[in-house]
Amino acid sequence: MIMSAATDTKQERINLRLKHSAKNALERAASFEGKTVSNFILTSALAQAEETIREHEMMRLNQQDSEAFYDALAKPVRFNKKLIDAIEEHEQRVCGE
């Protein structure tokens, strides 16, 4: 069974320094949801982290760009001198060949 990061065994710690007004706002918001401040901060931060990761890892294309992208993938690759040089350089730098 996979547990979420919010309910998994606690082994890590993050300390925050914040203004009194910010702490009051967090305490008030947590109480509205019946959560501890720690749980409120963790669940809120994780939700934001997941959204940020999703925004940076997912590409969204409009219809025109989507069709252009698909067309580029569907066409056979033509190996020109620049592409061959780039592949050879990659093999030398990354693959060590």
N, CA, C and O of each residue as an XYZ file, in Angstrom:
388
protein
N       0.837     -1.184      0.000
C       0.000      0.000      0.000
C       0.881      1.246      0.000
O       1.784      1.365      0.828
N       0.625      2.177     -0.923
C       1.387      3.414     -1.001
C       0.686      4.466     -0.161
O      -0.517      4.687     -0.292
N       1.467      5.119      0.715
C       0.904      6.167      1.556
C       1.287      7.518      0.972
O       2.349      7.661      0.366
N       0.428      8.500      1.152
C       0.776      9.833      0.650
C       1.853     10.439      1.529
O       2.065     10.005      2.661
N       2.531     11.444      1.001
C       3.602     12.113      1.744
C       3.059     12.761      3.004
O       3.797     12.934      3.975
N       1.785     13.121      3.008
C       1.197     13.772      4.174
C       0.963     12.792      5.323
O       0.928     13.202      6.483
N       0.801     11.496      5.012
C       0.514     10.525      6.060
C       1.632      9.516      6.265
O       1.542      8.678      7.162
N       2.671      9.576      5.467
C       3.801      8.666      5.574
C       4.538      8.914      6.893
O       4.355      9.953      7.527
N       5.368      7.958      7.299
C       6.155      8.119      8.516
C       6.996      9.375      8.414
O       7.695      9.600      7.426
N       6.914     10.184      9.449
C       7.619     11.471      9.437
C       9.077     11.276      9.784
O       9.416     10.774     10.855
N       9.954     11.687      8.843
C      11.384     11.571      9.063
C      12.126     12.857      8.751
O      13.288     13.003      9.130
N      11.484     13.785      8.074
C      12.129     15.023      7.660
C      11.463     16.199      8.350
O      10.334     16.097      8.830
N      12.181     17.326      8.393
C      11.675     18.494      9.077
C      12.024     19.749      8.275
O      13.107     19.858      7.701
N      11.084     20.689      8.250
C      11.306     22.006      7.658
C      10.884     23.035      8.694
O       9.782     22.959      9.238
N      11.750     23.988      8.963
C      11.426     25.062      9.900
C      11.175     26.338      9.121
O      11.865     26.623      8.143
N      10.187     27.107      9.556
C       9.851     28.358      8.900
C       9.917     29.507      9.895
O       9.544     29.358     11.058
N      10.392     30.643      9.428
C      10.313     31.870     10.204
C       9.329     32.753      9.461
O       9.466     32.967      8.256
N       8.342     33.264     10.172
C       7.318     34.051      9.519
C       6.805     35.150     10.428
O       7.026     35.130     11.639
N       6.122     36.099      9.833
C       5.544     37.190     10.600
C       4.385     36.672     11.441
O       3.756     35.665     11.119
N       4.125     37.389     12.524
C       3.036     37.022     13.429
C       1.704     36.969     12.666
O       0.896     36.067     12.887
N       1.482     37.927     11.780
C       0.224     37.967     11.022
C       0.078     36.744     10.111
O      -1.024     36.224      9.937
N       1.188     36.291      9.535
C       1.146     35.101      8.684
C       0.814     33.865      9.501
O       0.039     33.010      9.071
N       1.414     33.779     10.694
C       1.128     32.634     11.570
C      -0.342     32.634     11.969
O      -0.989     31.587     11.983
N      -0.862     33.810     12.293
C      -2.280     33.900     12.664
C      -3.184     33.459     11.514
O      -4.166     32.748     11.725
N      -2.843     33.889     10.291
C      -3.646     33.500      9.133
C      -3.610     31.988      8.924
O      -4.639     31.382      8.627
N      -2.446     31.377      9.074
C      -2.327     29.921      8.932
C      -3.120     29.195     10.014
O      -3.803     28.211      9.731
N      -3.033     29.669     11.228
C      -3.784     29.048     12.328
C      -5.288     29.159     12.089
O      -6.038     28.211     12.324
N      -5.715     30.321     11.622
C      -7.150     30.525     11.365
C      -7.634     29.614     10.243
O      -8.669     28.959     10.369
N      -6.878     29.577      9.142
C      -7.257     28.730      8.012
C      -7.272     27.255      8.402
O      -8.177     26.515      8.014
N      -6.275     26.832      9.162
C      -6.215     25.431      9.600
C      -7.427     25.091     10.458
O      -8.004     24.012     10.327
N      -7.811     26.013     11.335
C      -8.962     25.742     12.218
C     -10.247     25.624     11.416
O     -11.114     24.826     11.771
N     -10.395     26.398     10.338
C     -11.589     26.294      9.491
C     -11.714     24.911      8.871
O     -12.820     24.416      8.656
N     -10.578     24.293      8.586
C     -10.585     22.960      7.965
C     -10.434     21.834      8.980
O     -10.389     20.663      8.602
N     -10.355     22.173     10.258
C     -10.220     21.154     11.295
C      -8.885     20.438     11.252
O      -8.792     19.261     11.600
N      -7.848     21.150     10.823
C      -6.518     20.563     10.709
C      -5.574     21.249     11.680
O      -5.827     22.359     12.148
N      -4.476     20.556     11.971
C      -3.400     21.222     12.695
C      -2.715     22.175     11.726
O      -2.841     22.027     10.510
N      -2.001     23.139     12.256
C      -1.272     24.066     11.392
C      -0.267     23.297     10.538
O      -0.137     23.560      9.342
N       0.440     22.353     11.146
C       1.421     21.561     10.391
C       0.770     20.805      9.244
O       1.287     20.800      8.126
N      -0.364     20.167      9.518
C      -1.044     19.407      8.476
C      -1.592     20.329      7.399
O      -1.536     20.006      6.212
N      -2.120     21.472      7.807
C      -2.632     22.439      6.835
C      -1.519     22.921      5.910
O      -1.689     22.961      4.691
N      -0.387     23.284      6.494
C       0.745     23.759      5.691
C       1.244     22.652      4.767
O       1.497     22.899      3.587
N       1.388     21.445      5.284
C       1.898     20.336      4.480
C       0.975     20.019      3.315
O       1.435     19.910      2.178
N      -0.325     19.869      3.575
C      -1.239     19.512      2.491
C      -1.338     20.636      1.464
O      -1.413     20.373      0.263
N      -1.338     21.881      1.926
C      -1.394     23.021      1.002
C      -0.118     23.098      0.168
O      -0.180     23.290     -1.046
N       1.022     22.950      0.806
C       2.300     23.027      0.090
C       2.445     21.876     -0.900
O       2.936     22.075     -2.011
N       2.025     20.685     -0.511
C       2.114     19.548     -1.431
C       1.219     19.733     -2.648
O       1.612     19.400     -3.766
N       0.011     20.265     -2.433
C      -0.891     20.515     -3.557
C      -0.262     21.516     -4.519
O      -0.317     21.329     -5.734
N       0.333     22.573     -3.983
C       0.994     23.572     -4.818
C       2.221     22.983     -5.511
O       2.480     23.284     -6.677
N       2.973     22.151     -4.803
C       4.153     21.522     -5.392
C       3.761     20.626     -6.561
O       4.410     20.648     -7.607
N       2.704     19.840     -6.388
C       2.251     18.957     -7.464
C       1.805     19.771     -8.677
O       2.094     19.395     -9.813
N       1.103     20.882     -8.445
C       0.669     21.742     -9.544
C       1.868     22.351    -10.270
O       1.896     22.395    -11.500
N       2.843     22.815     -9.520
C       4.043     23.414    -10.113
C       4.799     22.389    -10.940
O       5.241     22.688    -12.049
N       4.951     21.195    -10.415
C       5.635     20.119    -11.143
C       4.871     19.796    -12.419
O       5.472     19.653    -13.484
N       3.551     19.679    -12.319
C       2.721     19.366    -13.483
C       2.876     20.459    -14.560
O       2.984     20.146    -15.746
N       2.888     21.729    -14.151
C       3.036     22.827    -15.106
C       4.367     22.775    -15.834
O       4.447     23.145    -17.005
N       5.414     22.320    -15.155
C       6.737     22.306    -15.759
C       7.042     21.020    -16.524
O       7.942     20.998    -17.363
N       6.312     19.966    -16.244
C       6.584     18.689    -16.903
C       5.620     18.380    -18.037
O       5.870     17.471    -18.829
N       4.517     19.125    -18.128
C       3.508     18.841    -19.138
C       3.491     19.966    -20.169
O       3.573     21.145    -19.824
N       3.385     19.592    -21.408
C       3.318     20.565    -22.481
C       1.897     20.558    -23.037
O       1.345     19.502    -23.346
N       1.318     21.739    -23.160
C      -0.022     21.855    -23.754
C       0.108     22.632    -25.060
O       0.741     23.686    -25.123
N      -0.508     22.080    -26.092
C      -0.425     22.704    -27.406
C      -1.824     23.027    -27.916
O      -2.777     22.293    -27.655
N      -1.935     24.135    -28.647
C      -3.205     24.413    -29.305
C      -3.328     23.483    -30.518
O      -2.402     22.734    -30.827
N      -4.466     23.537    -31.198
C      -4.730     22.608    -32.303
C      -3.665     22.717    -33.393
O      -3.163     21.703    -33.879
N      -3.324     23.937    -33.772
C      -2.345     24.135    -34.853
C      -0.974     23.597    -34.454
O      -0.343     22.885    -35.236
N      -0.504     23.924    -33.255
C       0.807     23.439    -32.807
C       0.804     21.933    -32.606
O       1.802     21.260    -32.865
N      -0.325     21.406    -32.141
C      -0.440     19.958    -31.948
C      -0.301     19.223    -33.277
O       0.386     18.205    -33.365
N      -0.954     19.744    -34.299
C      -0.853     19.120    -35.625
C       0.564     19.233    -36.188
O       1.069     18.289    -36.794
N       1.205     20.385    -35.989
C       2.581     20.568    -36.473
C       3.537     19.614    -35.751
O       4.443     19.052    -36.366
N       3.327     19.436    -34.439
C       4.162     18.522    -33.655
C       3.965     17.082    -34.141
O       4.939     16.357    -34.344
N       2.720     16.673    -34.325
C       2.439     15.313    -34.800
C       3.044     15.103    -36.186
O       3.656     14.069    -36.453
N       2.871     16.083    -37.057
C       3.430     15.961    -38.415
C       4.947     15.798    -38.372
O       5.516     15.003    -39.120
N       5.597     16.561    -37.487
C       7.063     16.462    -37.368
C       7.480     15.078    -36.886
O       8.500     14.545    -37.323
N       6.693     14.498    -35.989
C       7.011     13.148    -35.497
C       6.741     12.084    -36.557
O       7.449     11.080    -36.631
N       5.728     12.304    -37.364
C       5.320     11.295    -38.346
C       6.247     11.255    -39.561
O       6.336     10.230    -40.236
N       6.929     12.348    -39.840
C       7.810     12.383    -41.004
C       9.100     11.622    -40.707
O       9.607     11.668    -39.586
N       9.618     10.936    -41.691
C      10.892     10.254    -41.473
C      12.017     11.276    -41.272
O      11.997     12.363    -41.850
N      12.974     10.912    -40.458
C      14.107     11.792    -40.178
C      15.061     11.765    -41.359
O      15.400     10.706    -41.885
N      15.486     12.962    -41.764
C      16.494     13.052    -42.819
C      17.815     13.405    -42.146
O      17.952     14.463    -41.531
N      18.770     12.513    -42.271
C      20.082     12.696    -41.650
C      20.935     13.599    -42.520
O      21.436     13.189    -43.567
N      21.093     14.853    -42.062
C      22.001     15.748    -42.770
C      23.308     15.824    -41.983
O      23.445     15.202    -40.929
N      24.242     16.572    -42.491
C      25.576     16.661    -41.872
C      25.492     17.170    -40.424
O      26.165     16.631    -39.545
N      24.677     18.198    -40.169
C      24.561     18.754    -38.815
C      24.018     17.723    -37.826
O      24.505     17.615    -36.701
N      23.004     16.964    -38.255
C      22.423     15.961    -37.379
C      23.425     14.849    -37.087
O      23.553     14.414    -35.942
N      24.119     14.399    -38.089
C      25.127     13.350    -37.901
C      26.227     13.829    -36.956
O      26.651     13.094    -36.064
N      26.691     15.084    -37.160
C      27.713     15.642    -36.261
C      27.204     15.725    -34.826
O      27.942     15.425    -33.888
N      25.944     16.130    -34.650
C      25.366     16.250    -33.308
C      25.265     14.887    -32.627
O      25.541     14.767    -31.434
N      24.876     13.877    -33.369
C      24.780     12.518    -32.821
C      26.162     12.010    -32.420
O      26.330     11.428    -31.348
N      27.142     12.231    -33.277
C      28.510     11.797    -32.963
C      29.054     12.527    -31.733
O      29.699     11.916    -30.880
N      28.793     13.837    -31.643
C      29.253     14.597    -30.477
C      28.563     14.100    -29.207
O      29.197     13.997    -28.157
N      27.272     13.792    -29.298
C      26.538     13.260    -28.143
C      27.142     11.936    -27.702
O      27.334     11.708    -26.508
N      27.438     11.074    -28.644
C      28.016      9.776    -28.304
C      29.373      9.950    -27.615
O      29.688      9.216    -26.679
N      30.161     10.896    -28.062
C      31.459     11.131    -27.452
C      31.317     11.729    -26.051
O      31.979     11.273    -25.118
N      30.463     12.740    -25.892
C      30.331     13.423    -24.604
C      29.568     12.603    -23.569
O      29.987     12.494    -22.416
N      28.459     12.036    -23.988
C      27.561     11.385    -23.036
C      27.840      9.885    -22.916
O      27.849      9.328    -21.818
N      28.061      9.264    -24.031
C      28.232      7.806    -24.022
C      29.694      7.393    -23.882
O      29.982      6.233    -23.589
N      30.601      8.311    -24.085
C      32.013      8.012    -23.948
C      32.557      7.121    -25.041
O      33.553      6.428    -24.833
N      31.938      7.124    -26.177
C      32.364      6.256    -27.297
C      33.282      6.983    -28.227
O      33.736      6.412    -29.218
